[in-house]
Amino acid sequence: MTTLQLADNIFPSLHLQDTVATALRLMSDFKTSHLPVVSDEKFLGLIADEDLFEEGNPNTTLEVFQTNLIPAAVNAGFHFLKASTIYNLYQTNLVPVISDTNELMGTISSGALVTALGNLCGSSEFGALVVLQIERTRFAISEINSIVESDGAVIVHLNVSPLPVSDLLEVTLQINKKEIATIIATFERYEYSVSYYSGEELFENEISTNYHNLMNYLAV
């Protein structure tokens, strides 16, 4: 998905001739702390409400804030993950999408970006989640996939992130089935460290634990 496919035109844009009062009113109406400023449809930058609050005169125009504008934008043809980079870098609650000629094409809200990231990570998929901790030198996608497929399952999403101050990788698997007892057992048999999992097996483990806790309580 490109940034343009994720963008919309819900949020208004401001112009240099708009006043502080107008900008703050629109920010309040649309519940946002930032809005794009344009001139002749060309993107100039984002204006932040915290800069506007410092201005004592509500009739001051945005022209005086040109040096305060935030150059946070992403090209319309980029993958939407580039928008998350801009979002994290500038800590704004929306990311403008621009053309090759700097024309404002739309904006991506933080909510839309979080939803897209969740879908990319497989959060909406049916199935189970398994998190492994693996030494970097041992990491092999082919072996992990073989273990999952040996139980007739398929990995629908795989994410790898390094653990800080460690030679370990955290590997998160989204699997297309909930019955994962055999898969977990196989990972453990191959001496993989399973740090977390959710699915039918986890549910059964919780029932068993709760049952034993109840029996111990009744025996007191």
Backbone as ProteinMPNN parsed JSONL, in Angstrom:
{"seq_chain_A": "MTTLQLADNIFPSLHLQDTVATALRLMSDFKTSHLPVVSDEKFLGLIADEDLFEEGNPNTTLEVFQTNLIPAAVNAGFHFLKASTIYNLYQTNLVPVISDTNELMGTISSGALVTALGNLCGSSEFGALVVLQIERTRFAISEINSIVESDGAVIVHLNVSPLPVSDLLEVTLQINKKEIATIIATFERYEYSVSYYSGEELFENEISTNYHNLMNYLAV", "coords_chain_A": {"N_chain_A": [[0.841, -1.19, 0.0], [0.582, 2.179, -0.896], [1.501, 5.485, 0.308], [-0.284, 7.342, -0.672], [-2.571, 5.824, -1.155], [-3.373, 5.352, 1.417], [-3.903, 7.826, 2.387], [-6.178, 10.573, 3.078], [-8.603, 13.259, 2.612], [-9.629, 14.488, 4.839], [-8.704, 16.286, 6.79], [-8.386, 19.817, 6.952], [-6.47, 22.258, 5.06], [-4.238, 24.971, 5.769], [-3.594, 28.483, 5.048], [-1.111, 31.007, 4.408], [-2.238, 33.452, 4.843], [-4.205, 33.025, 6.669], [-5.491, 33.459, 9.992], [-4.239, 33.221, 13.405], [-6.336, 32.653, 15.126], [-8.179, 31.427, 13.397], [-6.747, 29.132, 12.647], [-6.416, 27.794, 15.123], [-9.076, 27.335, 15.749], [-9.866, 25.536, 13.737], [-8.148, 23.422, 14.315], [-9.167, 22.675, 16.788], [-11.774, 21.934, 16.033], [-11.276, 19.725, 14.4], [-9.898, 18.133, 16.078], [-7.015, 17.942, 16.301], [-3.483, 18.439, 16.642], [-1.836, 19.488, 14.789], [-1.687, 21.013, 11.537], [-1.552, 21.11, 7.944], [0.164, 23.637, 6.072], [-0.279, 25.529, 3.184], [0.689, 27.039, 0.039], [-0.48, 28.282, -2.885], [-1.343, 25.677, -3.402], [0.95, 24.234, -2.887], [2.869, 22.395, -0.605], [3.977, 23.72, 2.429], [4.663, 23.147, 5.046], [4.034, 21.775, 8.357], [2.003, 23.28, 10.831], [2.142, 23.748, 14.311], [0.007, 23.529, 17.169], [1.057, 24.362, 19.605], [2.87, 26.371, 18.996], [1.153, 28.33, 18.079], [-0.349, 28.923, 20.341], [1.385, 30.431, 21.811], [1.305, 32.9, 20.693], [0.095, 36.054, 21.294], [-1.724, 37.677, 19.969], [-4.683, 37.038, 18.391], [-5.293, 37.695, 15.787], [-3.054, 37.656, 14.298], [-1.376, 36.67, 11.363], [-0.474, 33.569, 9.687], [1.858, 33.931, 8.345], [3.969, 34.883, 9.857], [4.929, 32.664, 11.054], [6.464, 31.103, 9.441], [9.097, 30.199, 9.684], [8.79, 28.395, 11.679], [7.479, 26.221, 10.717], [6.978, 22.728, 10.289], [8.874, 20.434, 8.497], [7.554, 17.987, 7.716], [6.699, 15.411, 5.753], [5.658, 13.025, 3.261], [6.372, 11.287, 0.25], [3.948, 10.649, -2.308], [4.183, 8.272, -3.727], [5.555, 6.5, -2.159], [5.994, 3.568, -0.053], [3.658, 2.908, 2.589], [4.926, 2.549, 5.028], [6.97, 4.361, 5.143], [5.697, 6.61, 6.013], [5.317, 6.085, 8.699], [7.903, 6.328, 9.622], [8.349, 9.096, 9.284], [6.365, 9.992, 11.002], [7.288, 9.083, 13.509], [9.693, 10.446, 13.622], [9.079, 13.204, 13.667], [7.028, 13.391, 15.504], [4.313, 14.115, 15.089], [0.69, 14.335, 14.777], [-0.403, 13.746, 12.382], [0.451, 12.949, 8.975], [1.473, 14.606, 6.18], [0.892, 13.97, 2.69], [2.624, 14.252, -0.264], [3.101, 15.274, -3.723], [5.486, 14.692, -6.435], [6.04, 17.241, -7.19], [5.685, 18.702, -4.951], [3.061, 19.199, -4.283], [0.24, 19.205, -2.157], [-1.343, 16.235, -1.447], [-2.968, 14.938, 0.323], [-3.611, 13.737, 3.679], [-2.303, 11.567, 6.247], [-3.699, 10.228, 9.034], [-2.823, 9.637, 12.505], [-4.339, 7.595, 13.583], [-5.211, 6.144, 11.306], [-2.748, 5.29, 10.404], [-1.863, 3.613, 12.49], [-3.81, 1.611, 12.323], [-3.255, 0.566, 9.768], [-0.662, -0.397, 10.198], [-1.226, -2.338, 12.102], [-2.755, -4.138, 10.574], [-0.796, -4.89, 8.773], [0.873, -6.302, 10.442], [-0.597, -8.515, 10.908], [-2.658, -8.491, 12.782], [-5.375, -8.666, 12.421], [-5.805, -11.153, 11.504], [-7.065, -14.541, 11.589], [-6.117, -16.938, 14.006], [-3.141, -18.006, 15.757], [-0.586, -16.617, 17.923], [2.904, -16.653, 18.144], [5.865, -16.175, 19.912], [9.285, -16.141, 19.624], [12.594, -16.407, 20.984], [15.689, -16.126, 19.649], [19.063, -16.967, 18.996], [21.167, -14.889, 17.049], [22.948, -16.128, 15.256], [21.743, -18.515, 14.844], [19.361, -18.16, 13.625], [17.04, -19.091, 11.242], [14.886, -18.889, 8.715], [13.838, -20.879, 7.112], [13.895, -23.249, 8.659], [12.189, -22.577, 10.787], [9.81, -22.162, 9.391], [9.462, -24.737, 8.385], [8.922, -26.198, 10.713], [6.456, -25.12, 11.496], [4.862, -25.711, 9.243], [4.922, -28.464, 9.377], [2.879, -29.188, 10.994], [0.708, -28.721, 9.495], [0.106, -26.04, 9.3], [0.329, -22.516, 8.411], [2.56, -19.797, 8.133], [1.412, -16.624, 8.384], [2.299, -14.151, 8.922], [5.457, -12.751, 9.701], [7.723, -11.333, 11.899], [10.776, -9.78, 12.699], [12.837, -8.631, 15.246], [15.618, -7.086, 16.804], [16.772, -7.752, 20.113], [17.489, -5.409, 22.657], [20.851, -4.79, 23.759], [21.844, -7.421, 23.484], [22.477, -10.619, 21.955], [20.338, -11.767, 20.868], [17.449, -12.427, 18.833], [14.103, -11.378, 18.537], [11.466, -13.139, 17.398], [8.43, -12.919, 15.924], [5.581, -14.73, 15.215], [2.704, -15.042, 13.248], [0.224, -17.342, 13.0], [-1.898, -19.417, 11.004], [-3.765, -20.966, 12.432], [-5.408, -22.002, 15.445], [-4.962, -24.155, 17.125], [-2.215, -25.001, 18.587], [-0.627, -26.677, 20.069], [1.004, -28.841, 19.236], [2.826, -27.53, 17.593], [4.118, -25.781, 19.378], [5.283, -27.667, 21.062], [7.048, -28.868, 19.27], [8.775, -26.744, 18.616], [9.978, -26.421, 21.123], [11.185, -28.898, 21.373], [13.127, -28.668, 19.456], [14.718, -26.984, 20.764], [14.086, -24.272, 20.836], [13.499, -21.095, 22.292], [10.518, -20.315, 23.584], [8.899, -17.499, 24.212], [6.389, -16.411, 24.403], [2.984, -17.242, 23.706], [-0.2, -17.507, 22.107], [-3.435, -18.939, 21.834], [-5.355, -21.943, 21.271], [-3.983, -23.757, 22.861], [-2.89, -22.165, 24.877], [-5.235, -21.336, 26.099], [-6.214, -23.774, 27.081], [-4.193, -24.374, 28.885], [-4.584, -22.336, 30.772], [-7.106, -23.019, 31.785], [-6.481, -25.457, 32.993], [-4.631, -24.612, 34.937], [-6.231, -22.89, 36.485], [-8.094, -24.737, 37.427], [-6.538, -26.448, 39.04], [-5.701, -24.586, 40.945], [-8.163, -23.989, 42.121], [-8.808, -26.478, 43.244], [-6.758, -26.732, 45.095], [-7.41, -24.605, 46.768], [-9.901, -25.419, 47.803], [-9.078, -27.537, 49.258], [-7.872, -26.504, 51.458]], "CA_chain_A": [[0.0, 0.0, 0.0], [1.335, 3.424, -0.938], [1.01, 6.517, 1.215], [-1.452, 7.982, -1.29], [-3.722, 4.941, -0.945], [-3.773, 5.441, 2.821], [-4.223, 9.216, 2.703], [-7.514, 11.102, 2.792], [-8.679, 14.726, 2.625], [-10.493, 14.861, 5.957], [-8.166, 17.448, 7.489], [-8.23, 20.992, 6.088], [-5.156, 22.892, 5.006], [-4.217, 26.391, 6.104], [-2.838, 29.352, 4.151], [-0.32, 31.996, 5.133], [-3.078, 34.595, 5.172], [-5.115, 32.656, 7.762], [-5.086, 33.987, 11.297], [-4.024, 32.29, 14.503], [-7.665, 32.263, 15.612], [-8.741, 30.467, 12.431], [-5.989, 27.882, 12.731], [-6.743, 27.117, 16.382], [-10.471, 26.868, 15.685], [-9.888, 24.331, 12.899], [-7.496, 22.352, 15.068], [-10.128, 22.237, 17.805], [-12.89, 21.257, 15.355], [-10.836, 18.442, 13.849], [-9.197, 17.412, 17.156], [-5.641, 17.677, 15.885], [-2.505, 19.415, 17.135], [-1.076, 19.963, 13.638], [-2.379, 21.119, 10.249], [-0.633, 21.52, 6.878], [0.075, 24.991, 5.529], [0.024, 25.49, 1.758], [0.671, 28.271, -0.743], [-0.729, 27.856, -4.275], [-1.462, 24.206, -3.333], [2.242, 23.636, -2.582], [3.032, 22.166, 0.826], [5.047, 24.497, 3.062], [5.032, 22.511, 6.302], [2.977, 21.631, 9.358], [1.998, 24.237, 11.93], [1.769, 23.093, 15.563], [-0.822, 24.378, 18.029], [1.85, 24.93, 20.689], [3.438, 27.63, 18.501], [0.067, 29.3, 17.971], [-0.768, 29.313, 21.687], [2.329, 31.411, 22.325], [1.023, 34.187, 20.058], [-0.935, 36.75, 22.059], [-2.71, 38.328, 19.097], [-5.369, 36.022, 17.581], [-5.428, 38.143, 14.399], [-1.772, 37.484, 13.608], [-1.467, 35.676, 10.289], [0.51, 32.489, 9.767], [3.086, 34.327, 7.658], [5.06, 35.097, 10.828], [5.343, 31.356, 11.591], [7.056, 30.3, 8.361], [10.322, 29.534, 10.155], [8.404, 27.37, 12.651], [6.779, 25.12, 10.045], [7.662, 21.426, 10.397], [8.978, 19.845, 7.149], [7.189, 16.567, 7.826], [5.857, 14.98, 4.638], [6.123, 11.808, 2.596], [5.984, 11.252, -1.154], [2.734, 9.866, -2.572], [4.489, 6.968, -4.301], [6.299, 5.661, -1.223], [5.256, 2.614, 0.765], [3.132, 3.629, 3.744], [5.832, 2.45, 6.173], [7.754, 5.595, 5.183], [4.921, 7.562, 6.81], [5.573, 5.811, 10.115], [9.216, 6.9, 9.91], [8.138, 10.538, 9.44], [5.551, 10.16, 12.207], [8.162, 8.901, 14.674], [10.755, 11.445, 13.603], [8.598, 14.544, 14.003], [6.041, 13.295, 16.578], [3.088, 14.817, 14.729], [-0.42, 13.39, 14.784], [-0.762, 13.43, 11.004], [1.579, 13.016, 8.042], [1.05, 15.045, 4.844], [1.35, 13.216, 1.526], [2.865, 15.227, -1.316], [3.513, 14.789, -5.04], [6.874, 14.99, -6.785], [6.158, 18.694, -7.335], [5.403, 19.278, -3.631], [1.638, 19.498, -4.133], [-0.374, 18.445, -1.077], [-2.299, 15.262, -1.995], [-3.826, 14.467, 1.404], [-2.896, 13.503, 4.942], [-2.502, 10.288, 6.931], [-3.849, 10.443, 10.473], [-2.147, 8.648, 13.342], [-5.237, 6.443, 13.718], [-5.154, 5.361, 10.068], [-1.426, 4.676, 10.333], [-1.843, 2.516, 13.455], [-4.641, 0.544, 11.766], [-2.515, -0.053, 8.667], [0.452, -1.154, 10.784], [-1.816, -3.525, 12.728], [-3.103, -5.079, 9.505], [0.457, -5.415, 8.227], [1.413, -7.246, 11.422], [-1.471, -9.673, 11.005], [-3.507, -8.428, 13.972], [-6.758, -8.997, 12.072], [-5.842, -12.522, 10.993], [-7.463, -15.634, 12.468], [-5.03, -17.85, 14.324], [-2.389, -17.89, 17.007], [0.632, -15.825, 17.933], [4.026, -17.31, 18.809], [7.048, -15.318, 19.981], [10.501, -16.908, 19.898], [13.857, -15.699, 21.168], [16.651, -16.958, 18.931], [20.388, -16.395, 18.771], [21.297, -14.395, 15.676], [23.663, -17.088, 14.414], [20.93, -19.708, 14.632], [18.118, -17.788, 12.972], [16.844, -19.639, 9.897], [13.461, -18.854, 8.394], [13.445, -22.152, 6.512], [13.633, -24.228, 9.714], [10.983, -22.133, 11.501], [8.675, -22.438, 8.507], [9.3, -26.19, 8.303], [8.281, -26.641, 11.957], [5.052, -24.704, 11.444], [4.18, -26.462, 8.18], [4.845, -29.882, 9.733], [1.588, -29.399, 11.66], [-0.339, -28.317, 8.567], [-0.193, -24.616, 9.459], [1.051, -21.6, 7.536], [2.916, -18.505, 8.719], [0.798, -15.539, 7.614], [3.11, -12.956, 9.166], [6.677, -12.98, 10.477], [8.434, -10.095, 12.191], [12.036, -10.0, 13.416], [13.406, -7.422, 15.842], [16.721, -7.395, 17.724], [16.592, -7.377, 21.506], [18.574, -4.495, 23.045], [21.972, -5.29, 24.572], [21.738, -8.872, 23.441], [22.704, -11.248, 20.661], [19.113, -12.488, 20.567], [16.405, -11.858, 17.994], [12.732, -11.737, 18.892], [10.759, -13.498, 16.175], [6.989, -13.027, 16.163], [4.905, -15.465, 14.152], [1.243, -15.149, 13.209], [-0.044, -18.638, 12.375], [-3.294, -19.443, 10.571], [-4.585, -21.909, 13.179], [-5.369, -21.748, 16.881], [-4.505, -25.344, 17.838], [-0.769, -24.906, 18.377], [0.088, -27.494, 21.047], [2.046, -29.611, 18.559], [3.838, -26.594, 17.102], [4.892, -25.334, 20.537], [6.098, -28.803, 21.5], [8.119, -29.074, 18.298], [9.756, -25.676, 18.832], [10.723, -26.716, 22.348], [12.011, -30.068, 21.107], [14.276, -28.176, 18.695], [15.41, -26.091, 21.702], [13.758, -22.864, 20.659], [12.939, -20.456, 23.477], [9.197, -19.747, 23.309], [8.667, -16.528, 25.278], [4.956, -16.106, 24.503], [2.105, -17.775, 22.659], [-1.64, -17.425, 22.373], [-4.186, -19.869, 21.006], [-6.108, -22.967, 21.988], [-3.118, -24.384, 23.858], [-2.804, -21.247, 26.008], [-6.529, -21.377, 26.761], [-6.281, -25.022, 27.833], [-3.278, -24.25, 30.019], [-5.205, -21.469, 31.765], [-8.168, -23.798, 32.424], [-5.84, -26.435, 33.869], [-4.067, -23.895, 36.085], [-7.339, -22.426, 37.33], [-8.695, -25.916, 38.067], [-5.654, -26.877, 40.134], [-5.76, -23.559, 41.98], [-9.426, -24.161, 42.807], [-8.738, -27.683, 44.066], [-5.896, -26.427, 46.243], [-8.145, -23.71, 47.66], [-10.94, -26.187, 48.477], [-8.446, -28.489, 50.17], [-7.376, -25.795, 52.645]], "C_chain_A": [[0.881, 1.247, 0.0], [0.746, 4.429, 0.051], [-0.232, 7.198, 0.645], [-2.71, 7.146, -1.101], [-4.235, 5.015, 0.482], [-4.255, 6.844, 3.186], [-5.688, 9.534, 2.419], [-7.454, 12.626, 2.854], [-9.599, 15.225, 3.728], [-10.01, 16.157, 6.612], [-7.995, 18.629, 6.529], [-6.786, 21.468, 6.057], [-5.306, 24.381, 5.295], [-3.388, 27.149, 5.079], [-2.126, 30.42, 4.974], [-1.151, 33.201, 5.549], [-4.082, 34.284, 6.275], [-4.577, 33.176, 9.085], [-4.863, 32.866, 12.302], [-5.36, 31.771, 15.013], [-8.3, 31.218, 14.7], [-8.06, 29.111, 12.544], [-6.351, 27.099, 13.989], [-8.174, 26.592, 16.381], [-10.571, 25.58, 14.863], [-9.225, 23.151, 13.614], [-8.421, 21.79, 16.138], [-11.266, 21.442, 17.172], [-12.508, 19.86, 14.893], [-9.996, 17.637, 14.838], [-7.797, 16.98, 16.725], [-4.723, 18.774, 16.417], [-1.661, 19.994, 16.004], [-1.985, 20.063, 12.417], [-1.362, 21.562, 9.193], [-0.902, 22.961, 6.429], [0.519, 24.928, 4.069], [0.032, 26.897, 1.18], [0.592, 27.866, -2.204], [-0.711, 26.335, -4.385], [-0.135, 23.494, -3.072], [2.4, 23.538, -1.063], [4.224, 22.945, 1.359], [5.551, 23.85, 4.342], [3.825, 22.389, 7.207], [3.131, 22.73, 10.409], [1.494, 23.531, 13.178], [0.982, 24.059, 16.444], [-0.004, 25.034, 19.141], [2.529, 26.236, 20.275], [2.371, 28.717, 18.46], [-0.376, 29.801, 19.339], [0.138, 30.405, 22.266], [2.103, 32.808, 21.749], [-0.149, 34.861, 20.765], [-2.029, 37.374, 21.215], [-3.384, 37.302, 18.2], [-5.5, 36.406, 16.113], [-4.107, 38.091, 13.63], [-1.912, 36.408, 12.543], [-0.323, 34.67, 10.392], [1.815, 32.82, 9.052], [4.256, 34.455, 8.623], [5.594, 33.775, 11.37], [6.08, 30.507, 10.553], [8.323, 29.572, 8.801], [10.027, 28.435, 11.171], [7.754, 26.15, 12.001], [7.637, 23.852, 10.055], [7.7, 20.767, 9.017], [8.67, 18.351, 7.137], [6.236, 16.199, 6.702], [6.467, 13.742, 4.005], [5.578, 11.791, 1.177], [4.824, 10.282, -1.391], [3.025, 8.466, -3.1], [5.222, 6.028, -3.373], [5.381, 4.648, -0.546], [4.834, 3.305, 2.062], [4.014, 3.524, 4.988], [6.735, 3.688, 6.274], [7.032, 6.653, 6.014], [5.148, 7.338, 8.298], [6.932, 6.346, 10.539], [9.104, 8.404, 10.154], [7.366, 10.823, 10.724], [6.42, 10.06, 13.467], [9.219, 9.988, 14.767], [10.278, 12.8, 14.112], [7.539, 14.558, 15.1], [4.818, 14.173, 16.307], [1.936, 13.818, 14.723], [-1.046, 13.206, 13.409], [0.457, 13.636, 10.115], [1.054, 13.447, 6.675], [1.662, 14.168, 3.744], [1.463, 14.201, 0.365], [3.285, 14.549, -2.62], [4.983, 15.108, -5.278], [7.116, 16.483, -6.922], [5.74, 19.426, -6.066], [3.942, 19.708, -3.459], [1.052, 18.622, -3.03], [-1.478, 17.556, -1.634], [-3.3, 14.788, -0.944], [-3.002, 14.296, 2.666], [-3.23, 12.111, 5.476], [-2.587, 10.571, 8.423], [-3.116, 9.355, 11.242], [-3.007, 7.399, 13.505], [-5.202, 5.544, 12.497], [-3.824, 4.633, 9.949], [-1.326, 3.487, 11.275], [-2.652, 1.331, 12.932], [-3.913, -0.196, 10.65], [-1.353, -0.89, 9.181], [-0.063, -2.433, 11.443], [-2.17, -4.577, 11.7], [-1.854, -5.702, 8.901], [1.053, -6.473, 9.141], [0.509, -8.457, 11.634], [-2.41, -9.662, 12.184], [-4.953, -8.809, 13.679], [-6.9, -10.426, 11.566], [-6.343, -13.505, 12.052], [-6.242, -16.489, 12.766], [-4.354, -17.527, 15.633], [-1.138, -17.059, 16.801], [1.697, -16.581, 18.711], [5.225, -16.372, 18.762], [8.235, -16.16, 20.421], [11.661, -15.957, 20.173], [14.969, -16.608, 20.661], [17.987, -16.234, 18.832], [20.525, -16.027, 17.296], [21.927, -15.438, 14.755], [22.832, -18.318, 14.093], [19.665, -19.416, 13.828], [18.066, -18.302, 11.539], [15.346, -19.712, 9.625], [12.987, -20.21, 7.874], [13.104, -23.188, 7.583], [12.37, -23.865, 10.483], [9.739, -22.458, 10.678], [8.4, -23.93, 8.417], [8.591, -26.736, 9.538], [6.792, -26.317, 11.934], [4.284, -25.534, 10.417], [4.063, -27.939, 8.503], [3.537, -30.217, 10.445], [0.437, -28.922, 10.782], [-0.733, -26.859, 8.671], [0.67, -23.796, 8.505], [1.36, -20.323, 8.315], [2.329, -17.412, 7.839], [1.515, -14.215, 7.849], [4.3, -13.336, 10.032], [7.389, -11.638, 10.659], [9.665, -10.415, 13.031], [12.53, -8.669, 13.96], [14.5, -7.808, 16.822], [16.38, -6.951, 19.14], [17.759, -6.496, 21.933], [19.601, -5.163, 23.96], [21.939, -6.815, 24.642], [22.081, -9.356, 22.04], [21.475, -12.033, 20.218], [18.205, -11.696, 19.623], [15.052, -12.287, 18.546], [11.955, -11.935, 17.599], [9.29, -13.732, 16.51], [6.326, -13.657, 14.959], [3.396, -15.376, 14.326], [0.94, -16.394, 12.391], [-1.537, -18.771, 12.1], [-4.135, -20.528, 11.238], [-4.401, -21.655, 14.671], [-4.828, -22.934, 17.676], [-3.003, -25.482, 17.634], [0.031, -25.754, 19.356], [1.249, -28.256, 20.403], [3.175, -28.71, 18.095], [4.723, -26.124, 18.245], [5.819, -26.445, 21.011], [7.271, -29.037, 20.562], [9.191, -27.999, 18.435], [10.615, -25.97, 20.056], [11.632, -27.927, 22.161], [13.27, -29.68, 20.321], [15.048, -27.117, 19.478], [15.274, -24.615, 21.338], [13.17, -22.334, 21.96], [11.623, -19.776, 23.093], [8.857, -18.808, 24.466], [7.192, -16.184, 25.455], [4.219, -16.849, 23.409], [0.665, -17.602, 23.085], [-2.35, -18.329, 21.383], [-4.9, -20.868, 21.874], [-5.276, -23.571, 23.118], [-3.014, -23.5, 25.101], [-4.094, -21.286, 26.801], [-6.657, -22.632, 27.62], [-5.359, -24.973, 29.047], [-3.883, -23.409, 31.13], [-6.312, -22.208, 32.504], [-7.56, -24.782, 33.42], [-5.281, -25.766, 35.126], [-5.16, -23.441, 37.037], [-7.997, -23.576, 38.075], [-7.848, -26.361, 39.261], [-5.643, -25.866, 41.275], [-7.042, -23.679, 42.803], [-9.385, -25.377, 43.72], [-7.852, -27.454, 45.304], [-6.6, -25.534, 47.254], [-9.183, -24.477, 48.454], [-10.34, -27.156, 49.506], [-7.927, -27.835, 51.442], [-8.387, -25.869, 53.786]], "O_chain_A": [[1.812, 1.359, 0.798], [-0.36, 4.245, 0.561], [-1.129, 7.586, 1.393], [-3.797, 7.692, -0.909], [-5.415, 4.766, 0.728], [-4.944, 7.021, 4.191], [-6.347, 8.858, 1.629], [-6.401, 13.209, 3.113], [-10.265, 16.249, 3.581], [-10.817, 17.023, 6.949], [-7.508, 18.451, 5.413], [-5.985, 21.12, 6.925], [-6.37, 24.966, 5.089], [-2.593, 26.566, 4.341], [-2.51, 30.694, 6.111], [-0.804, 33.896, 6.505], [-4.747, 35.194, 6.77], [-3.368, 33.314, 9.272], [-5.248, 31.719, 12.076], [-5.499, 30.582, 15.299], [-8.886, 30.244, 15.172], [-8.719, 28.071, 12.539], [-6.567, 25.888, 13.932], [-8.454, 25.534, 16.943], [-11.276, 24.647, 15.247], [-9.696, 22.017, 13.521], [-8.458, 20.582, 16.369], [-11.678, 20.408, 17.699], [-13.305, 18.925, 14.979], [-9.447, 16.592, 14.489], [-7.45, 15.801, 16.781], [-5.155, 19.91, 16.616], [-0.855, 20.895, 16.235], [-2.936, 19.294, 12.277], [-0.423, 22.297, 9.5], [-2.042, 23.426, 6.414], [1.558, 24.35, 3.752], [-0.541, 27.824, 1.753], [1.485, 27.189, -2.714], [-0.147, 25.772, -5.324], [-0.1, 22.264, -3.038], [2.099, 24.483, -0.334], [5.331, 22.856, 0.828], [6.725, 23.982, 4.689], [2.73, 22.841, 6.87], [4.242, 23.064, 10.82], [0.514, 22.789, 13.11], [1.256, 25.259, 16.464], [-0.329, 26.139, 19.577], [2.742, 27.113, 21.111], [2.643, 29.878, 18.765], [-0.737, 30.969, 19.487], [-0.288, 31.2, 23.104], [2.648, 33.787, 22.259], [-1.248, 34.31, 20.827], [-3.144, 37.579, 21.696], [-2.728, 36.74, 17.324], [-5.785, 35.55, 15.276], [-4.054, 38.442, 12.451], [-2.499, 35.355, 12.792], [0.662, 34.897, 11.094], [2.78, 32.06, 9.147], [5.399, 34.174, 8.262], [6.604, 33.762, 12.073], [6.294, 29.314, 10.771], [8.593, 28.46, 8.348], [10.905, 27.634, 11.493], [7.506, 25.15, 12.675], [8.851, 23.901, 9.857], [6.644, 20.56, 8.418], [9.443, 17.553, 6.607], [5.084, 16.631, 6.701], [7.648, 13.451, 4.194], [4.454, 12.23, 0.931], [4.736, 9.232, -0.754], [2.203, 7.564, -2.94], [5.491, 4.883, -3.736], [4.167, 4.835, -0.472], [5.544, 4.169, 2.576], [3.869, 4.325, 5.912], [7.208, 4.025, 7.359], [7.671, 7.493, 6.646], [5.169, 8.293, 9.073], [7.103, 6.771, 11.682], [9.683, 8.93, 11.103], [7.67, 11.774, 11.445], [6.286, 10.873, 14.382], [9.597, 10.404, 15.862], [10.97, 13.464, 14.884], [7.179, 15.631, 15.584], [4.349, 14.886, 17.193], [2.157, 12.608, 14.67], [-2.1, 12.582, 13.282], [1.371, 14.39, 10.45], [0.266, 12.723, 6.068], [2.793, 13.695, 3.86], [0.503, 14.903, 0.05], [3.757, 13.412, -2.625], [5.642, 15.715, -4.435], [8.248, 16.95, -6.79], [5.473, 20.628, -6.097], [3.635, 20.503, -2.572], [1.336, 17.425, -2.974], [-2.438, 18.051, -2.225], [-4.37, 14.289, -1.292], [-1.83, 14.669, 2.708], [-4.292, 11.556, 5.194], [-1.642, 11.098, 9.01], [-2.823, 8.288, 10.703], [-2.489, 6.283, 13.561], [-5.167, 4.32, 12.625], [-3.766, 3.505, 9.46], [-0.765, 2.456, 10.906], [-2.236, 0.181, 13.076], [-3.944, -1.425, 10.585], [-1.087, -1.973, 8.659], [0.574, -3.483, 11.358], [-1.925, -5.765, 11.908], [-1.842, -6.884, 8.557], [1.668, -7.431, 8.671], [0.817, -9.328, 12.448], [-2.921, -10.714, 12.566], [-5.679, -9.229, 14.579], [-8.004, -10.86, 11.236], [-6.089, -13.337, 13.245], [-5.424, -16.738, 11.88], [-4.919, -16.862, 16.501], [-0.692, -16.829, 15.678], [1.437, -17.089, 19.802], [5.564, -15.838, 17.706], [8.193, -16.813, 21.464], [11.699, -14.841, 19.655], [15.168, -17.711, 21.169], [18.03, -15.024, 18.608], [20.063, -16.751, 16.414], [21.495, -15.613, 13.616], [23.164, -19.079, 13.184], [18.976, -20.342, 13.4], [18.935, -17.991, 10.725], [14.631, -20.507, 10.236], [11.869, -20.637, 8.162], [12.13, -23.927, 7.436], [11.564, -24.74, 10.799], [8.745, -22.962, 11.202], [7.244, -24.349, 8.377], [7.756, -27.634, 9.429], [5.965, -27.148, 12.31], [3.18, -26.004, 10.695], [3.188, -28.614, 7.959], [3.131, -31.377, 10.499], [-0.68, -28.738, 11.265], [-1.795, -26.471, 8.184], [1.603, -24.304, 7.883], [0.519, -19.828, 9.066], [2.706, -17.285, 6.674], [1.361, -13.272, 7.073], [4.183, -14.129, 10.966], [7.623, -10.908, 9.695], [9.603, -11.222, 13.958], [12.629, -7.689, 13.221], [14.335, -8.754, 17.592], [15.773, -5.899, 19.34], [18.907, -6.8, 21.608], [19.262, -5.983, 24.813], [21.998, -7.408, 25.719], [21.989, -8.607, 21.067], [21.551, -12.86, 19.31], [18.201, -10.465, 19.623], [14.882, -13.43, 18.972], [11.807, -11.006, 16.805], [8.953, -14.63, 17.282], [6.48, -13.19, 13.83], [2.873, -15.605, 15.417], [1.345, -16.499, 11.233], [-2.355, -18.288, 12.883], [-5.128, -20.969, 10.66], [-3.362, -21.155, 15.102], [-4.296, -22.754, 18.771], [-2.563, -26.022, 16.619], [1.244, -25.578, 19.47], [2.346, -28.309, 20.959], [4.346, -29.077, 18.189], [5.945, -26.073, 18.102], [6.985, -26.206, 21.323], [8.369, -29.368, 21.01], [10.383, -28.302, 18.378], [11.832, -25.789, 20.027], [12.725, -27.978, 22.725], [14.333, -30.277, 20.492], [15.919, -26.439, 18.933], [16.202, -23.823, 21.504], [12.433, -23.039, 22.649], [11.618, -18.783, 22.367], [8.56, -19.263, 25.571], [6.782, -15.722, 26.52], [4.752, -17.063, 22.32], [0.352, -17.558, 24.275], [-1.923, -18.471, 20.237], [-5.038, -20.667, 23.08], [-5.795, -23.862, 24.195], [-3.045, -23.992, 26.229], [-4.069, -21.272, 28.032], [-7.148, -22.571, 28.748], [-5.708, -25.475, 30.116], [-3.717, -23.729, 32.307], [-6.454, -22.052, 33.717], [-8.048, -24.93, 34.54], [-5.433, -26.279, 36.234], [-5.035, -23.589, 38.253], [-8.412, -23.417, 39.223], [-8.369, -26.615, 40.347], [-5.583, -26.249, 42.444], [-7.026, -23.497, 44.021], [-9.872, -25.32, 44.849], [-8.16, -27.919, 46.401], [-6.409, -25.688, 48.46], [-9.348, -24.232, 49.649], [-10.99, -27.541, 50.478], [-7.579, -28.526, 52.4], [-8.141, -25.33, 54.865]]}, "name": "protein", "num_of_chains": 1, "seq": "MTTLQLADNIFPSLHLQDTVATALRLMSDFKTSHLPVVSDEKFLGLIADEDLFEEGNPNTTLEVFQTNLIPAAVNAGFHFLKASTIYNLYQTNLVPVISDTNELMGTISSGALVTALGNLCGSSEFGALVVLQIERTRFAISEINSIVESDGAVIVHLNVSPLPVSDLLEVTLQINKKEIATIIATFERYEYSVSYYSGEELFENEISTNYHNLMNYLAV"}
